[in-house]
Amino acid sequence: MNLTAVKIFGDSRVARYALDKQARVLLFSNANMQARYKSKKTVFKAIEMNKYKQTEETIGVYGYCLLSVPIATFALGTWQIKRWRWKLDLIENLKHRISAKPMDFPSDLDELKNKEYYCVKMKGKFLYEKEFLMGPRSLILDGEAISEKGGGIISRKSSTGYYVITPFKLEDRDLTIMVNRGWIPKSDRTSFKEDRITDSMEIVGVIRQTEKRPPFVPDNAPARGVWHYRDLNAMAKITEAEPVYIELLSEYSAPKGPIGGQTRVTLRNEHLSYIITWYGLCASTSYMWFRHFVQKLPLL
């Protein structure tokens, strides 16, 4: 073997040895790096689990009890959304009934049970000898009570009065119903009787149903002629009429008599403000709870 071949053969062995050594170093270093990464990952997981356990232990029963506050306010806000939609549908239905064309008085009184706020027309005579007052009630103009429109103390006092309830005997049948002829102030409890119409006439009114006693309103006293709310069955016994009650439209107002149109056709819809309130409380209490129990920061 010549000298050149030995040199080449020797250089290749050296080069191969160097490459093998470098590959072993790289493999060993990669193995060490992977081992370190796995160990660090395990440590991080342990730290996170430890933090979670510490947080859970720190919150305790008291913290979870306080968590019920944002949960409850969120539930109330969601419930108010349903109430808001229900009120919108109710207002729309009320407007539709009030604006519908007046129907003829039905022969079967059961047809009136589901016709509240519909207008009905009939012809007959008023029976003034069994007339009575119901109140005190606020004056209603354009479907809204004067006391709710604002104003000073004087305007609120002047808007307090009574409804005049008069039996009305139908001309085409032996049937008597009750009619709310309108509103009178306290000072006109005697003078409103001067302009009474005794002839037969056609009237149009809004059908109303009986009502339960409102909160903080005294009971009726039929024996003393004191009526605070619509109890149609009790009123019918006193007037010897059917438990049917209508409220005359505003065009039937008399110059010196009752003011017609005492049907409240506007409904308060404040559910949107309630929604904002409850969801706002949910957001604020949730943030305070997270800040105090999770971030361990003092309350603002």
C-alpha positions as CSV (number, residue, x, y, z in Angstrom):
1,M,0.0,0.0,0.0
2,N,1.4,3.3,-1.1
3,L,1.7,6.4,1.2
4,T,-1.2,8.2,-0.5
5,A,-3.7,5.4,0.0
6,V,-2.8,5.2,3.7
7,K,-3.3,8.9,4.1
8,I,-6.7,8.9,2.5
9,F,-7.8,5.8,4.4
10,G,-6.7,7.3,7.6
11,D,-8.4,10.7,7.0
12,S,-11.7,8.9,6.3
13,R,-11.6,6.9,9.5
14,V,-10.8,10.1,11.4
15,A,-13.7,11.9,9.7
16,R,-16.1,9.1,10.4
17,Y,-15.0,9.0,14.0
18,A,-15.6,12.7,14.3
19,L,-19.0,12.5,12.8
20,D,-20.1,9.7,15.0
21,K,-18.8,11.6,18.1
22,Q,-20.7,14.7,17.0
23,A,-23.9,12.7,16.4
24,R,-23.7,11.1,19.9
25,V,-23.2,14.5,21.4
26,L,-26.3,15.9,19.6
27,L,-28.4,12.9,20.6
28,F,-27.3,13.1,24.2
29,S,-28.0,16.9,24.3
30,N,-31.4,16.5,22.7
31,A,-32.3,13.8,25.2
32,N,-31.2,16.0,28.0
33,M,-33.3,18.9,26.6
34,Q,-36.4,16.7,26.3
35,A,-35.9,15.5,29.8
36,R,-35.5,19.0,31.1
37,Y,-38.7,20.1,29.2
38,K,-40.7,17.2,30.6
39,S,-39.5,17.9,34.1
40,K,-40.3,21.7,33.8
41,K,-43.8,20.8,32.3
42,T,-44.4,18.5,35.2
43,V,-43.3,21.2,37.6
44,F,-45.6,23.8,35.9
45,K,-48.6,21.4,36.1
46,A,-47.9,20.8,39.8
47,I,-47.7,24.5,40.4
48,E,-51.0,25.1,38.5
49,M,-52.7,22.3,40.4
50,N,-51.4,23.6,43.6
51,K,-52.6,27.1,42.8
52,Y,-56.1,25.7,41.9
53,K,-56.3,23.8,45.2
54,Q,-55.1,26.8,47.1
55,T,-57.7,29.0,45.4
56,E,-60.5,26.5,46.0
57,E,-59.5,26.2,49.6
58,T,-59.2,30.0,50.0
59,I,-62.7,30.7,48.5
60,G,-64.4,28.4,51.0
61,V,-68.1,28.2,51.8
62,Y,-68.4,32.0,52.4
63,G,-67.0,32.8,48.9
64,Y,-69.4,30.4,47.2
65,C,-72.3,31.8,49.1
66,L,-71.4,35.2,47.9
67,L,-71.2,33.8,44.3
68,S,-75.0,33.3,44.5
69,V,-75.5,37.1,44.3
70,P,-74.3,37.5,40.7
71,I,-76.1,34.3,39.8
72,A,-79.3,35.5,41.3
73,T,-79.1,38.9,39.6
74,F,-78.4,37.3,36.3
75,A,-81.5,35.1,36.7
76,L,-83.6,38.1,37.6
77,G,-82.4,40.0,34.6
78,T,-83.3,37.1,32.3
79,W,-86.8,36.8,33.9
80,Q,-87.3,40.6,33.3
81,I,-86.7,40.0,29.6
82,K,-89.6,37.6,29.5
83,R,-91.8,40.1,31.5
84,W,-90.8,42.9,29.1
85,R,-91.8,40.8,26.0
86,W,-95.1,39.8,27.8
87,K,-95.9,43.5,28.5
88,L,-95.2,44.5,25.0
89,D,-97.6,41.9,23.7
90,L,-100.2,43.0,26.3
91,I,-100.0,46.6,25.2
92,E,-100.3,45.7,21.5
93,N,-103.3,43.5,22.2
94,L,-104.9,46.3,24.3
95,K,-104.4,48.8,21.5
96,H,-105.9,46.4,19.0
97,R,-109.0,45.8,21.1
98,I,-109.7,49.5,21.9
99,S,-109.3,50.5,18.2
100,A,-111.6,47.7,16.9
101,K,-115.0,48.6,15.5
102,P,-117.8,48.5,18.2
103,M,-119.8,45.3,18.2
104,D,-123.4,44.8,18.9
105,F,-124.4,43.7,22.3
106,P,-124.5,39.8,22.2
107,S,-127.5,37.8,23.0
108,D,-125.4,35.4,25.1
109,L,-123.6,37.1,28.0
110,D,-120.9,34.4,28.1
111,E,-119.5,35.9,24.9
112,L,-118.4,39.0,26.9
113,K,-116.1,37.0,29.2
114,N,-113.2,37.1,26.8
115,K,-114.0,40.6,25.3
116,E,-112.5,42.9,27.8
117,Y,-111.5,46.3,26.3
118,Y,-113.6,45.7,23.2
119,C,-116.2,48.3,22.5
120,V,-119.9,47.3,22.5
121,K,-123.0,49.4,21.5
122,M,-126.5,49.1,22.7
123,K,-129.8,51.1,23.0
124,G,-131.8,51.7,26.1
125,K,-132.5,53.9,29.1
126,F,-130.6,54.8,32.3
127,L,-132.2,53.9,35.6
128,Y,-131.0,56.8,37.9
129,E,-132.8,55.7,41.0
130,K,-130.2,52.9,41.7
131,E,-127.1,55.0,40.7
132,F,-124.1,55.0,43.0
133,L,-120.5,56.4,43.2
134,M,-117.2,54.5,43.2
135,G,-114.0,56.0,44.4
136,P,-112.0,58.0,45.1
137,R,-110.5,57.7,41.6
138,S,-108.2,59.9,39.6
139,L,-109.4,61.6,36.4
140,I,-108.3,59.8,33.2
141,L,-107.6,61.9,30.1
142,D,-106.5,60.3,26.8
143,G,-106.2,56.9,28.5
144,E,-103.8,58.1,31.3
145,A,-104.5,59.1,34.8
146,I,-103.8,62.8,35.5
147,S,-102.0,62.0,38.8
148,E,-99.4,60.0,36.8
149,K,-98.7,62.8,34.3
150,G,-97.1,65.0,36.9
151,G,-98.1,68.4,38.1
152,G,-98.2,70.2,41.4
153,I,-100.2,69.4,44.5
154,I,-103.2,71.5,43.3
155,S,-103.6,69.6,40.1
156,R,-103.4,66.3,41.9
157,K,-106.1,67.3,44.4
158,S,-108.4,68.6,41.6
159,S,-108.0,65.3,39.8
160,T,-109.5,63.2,42.7
161,G,-113.1,62.3,42.4
162,Y,-115.6,59.5,41.8
163,Y,-117.0,57.4,39.0
164,V,-120.8,57.5,38.5
165,I,-122.2,54.0,38.0
166,T,-125.7,53.9,36.6
167,P,-127.8,50.9,35.7
168,F,-128.9,50.8,32.0
169,K,-131.9,48.8,30.8
170,L,-131.6,47.5,27.2
171,E,-134.5,48.4,24.9
172,D,-134.6,45.1,22.9
173,R,-134.7,42.7,25.8
174,D,-135.4,42.5,29.5
175,L,-131.8,43.0,30.6
176,T,-130.1,45.6,32.8
177,I,-126.3,46.2,32.9
178,M,-124.1,48.7,34.8
179,V,-122.5,51.7,33.0
180,N,-119.7,53.9,34.2
181,R,-121.0,57.2,32.9
182,G,-117.7,59.0,33.8
183,W,-115.8,60.9,36.4
184,I,-116.9,63.8,38.7
185,P,-114.9,65.8,41.2
186,K,-115.7,65.7,44.9
187,S,-117.2,69.1,44.8
188,D,-119.8,68.1,42.2
189,R,-121.3,65.1,44.0
190,T,-124.8,66.7,43.9
191,S,-124.7,69.1,41.0
192,F,-124.0,66.4,38.4
193,K,-127.5,65.1,38.7
194,E,-129.0,68.2,37.0
195,D,-128.5,67.1,33.4
196,R,-129.9,63.6,33.3
197,I,-131.1,62.1,30.0
198,T,-134.3,60.2,30.5
199,D,-135.1,59.3,26.9
200,S,-133.9,56.2,25.1
201,M,-130.5,56.5,23.6
202,E,-127.7,54.5,22.0
203,I,-124.5,54.3,23.8
204,V,-121.0,52.8,23.1
205,G,-118.7,51.7,25.9
206,V,-115.7,49.6,26.8
207,I,-116.3,46.2,28.3
208,R,-114.5,45.7,31.7
209,Q,-114.4,42.7,34.0
210,T,-114.5,42.4,37.7
211,E,-111.3,43.2,39.7
212,K,-109.7,42.0,42.9
213,R,-109.3,44.4,45.8
214,P,-106.1,46.4,45.1
215,P,-103.4,46.6,47.8
216,F,-104.0,49.2,50.5
217,V,-107.6,49.8,49.3
218,P,-110.4,49.3,51.8
219,D,-113.1,46.8,51.4
220,N,-116.4,47.8,49.8
221,A,-119.3,48.5,52.1
222,P,-122.4,47.9,50.0
223,A,-124.8,48.5,52.9
224,R,-123.5,52.1,53.3
225,G,-123.2,52.6,49.5
226,V,-119.4,52.8,49.6
227,W,-117.5,51.3,46.7
228,H,-113.8,51.4,46.2
229,Y,-113.2,48.9,43.4
230,R,-115.2,46.9,40.8
231,D,-116.9,43.9,42.4
232,L,-119.4,43.1,39.7
233,N,-121.3,40.4,41.5
234,A,-121.9,42.5,44.6
235,M,-122.8,45.6,42.5
236,A,-125.2,43.5,40.4
237,K,-127.1,42.5,43.6
238,I,-127.5,46.0,44.8
239,T,-128.6,47.4,41.4
240,E,-130.6,44.2,40.4
241,A,-128.7,44.0,37.2
242,E,-126.5,41.5,35.4
243,P,-122.8,41.5,36.3
244,V,-121.9,43.3,33.1
245,Y,-120.0,46.6,33.3
246,I,-119.0,49.0,30.6
247,E,-117.3,52.4,30.6
248,L,-118.7,55.1,28.3
249,L,-116.4,56.7,25.7
250,S,-115.3,60.3,26.1
251,E,-117.8,61.6,23.5
252,Y,-120.6,60.9,26.0
253,S,-119.4,63.5,28.4
254,A,-122.1,66.0,29.6
255,P,-121.4,69.7,30.0
256,K,-122.3,69.6,33.7
257,G,-122.2,65.9,34.2
258,P,-119.7,63.1,34.4
259,I,-116.6,63.1,32.1
260,G,-116.6,60.0,30.0
261,G,-113.6,58.0,28.7
262,Q,-112.5,56.7,32.0
263,T,-110.8,53.7,30.6
264,R,-107.1,53.4,31.2
265,V,-105.5,52.3,27.9
266,T,-101.8,52.9,28.8
267,L,-99.8,50.4,30.8
268,R,-96.5,51.1,32.5
269,N,-93.6,49.2,31.0
270,E,-90.5,49.7,33.1
271,H,-89.1,46.2,32.6
272,L,-86.3,47.5,30.3
273,S,-84.9,49.6,33.2
274,Y,-85.2,46.5,35.5
275,I,-83.3,44.5,32.9
276,I,-80.4,47.1,32.9
277,T,-80.4,47.2,36.7
278,W,-80.2,43.5,37.3
279,Y,-77.6,42.8,34.6
280,G,-75.6,45.8,35.8
281,L,-75.6,44.4,39.4
282,C,-74.6,41.0,38.0
283,A,-71.6,42.4,36.1
284,S,-70.4,44.5,39.1
285,T,-70.8,41.8,41.7
286,S,-69.1,39.2,39.4
287,Y,-66.1,41.5,39.0
288,M,-65.9,42.2,42.7
289,W,-66.1,38.5,43.5
290,F,-63.4,37.6,41.0
291,R,-61.2,40.4,42.2
292,H,-61.4,39.5,45.9
293,F,-61.5,35.7,45.8
294,V,-59.5,34.8,42.7
295,Q,-57.0,37.7,42.2
296,K,-56.7,38.2,46.0
297,L,-57.0,41.9,45.6
298,P,-58.8,44.2,48.1
299,L,-62.4,45.3,47.3
300,L,-62.7,48.7,45.8
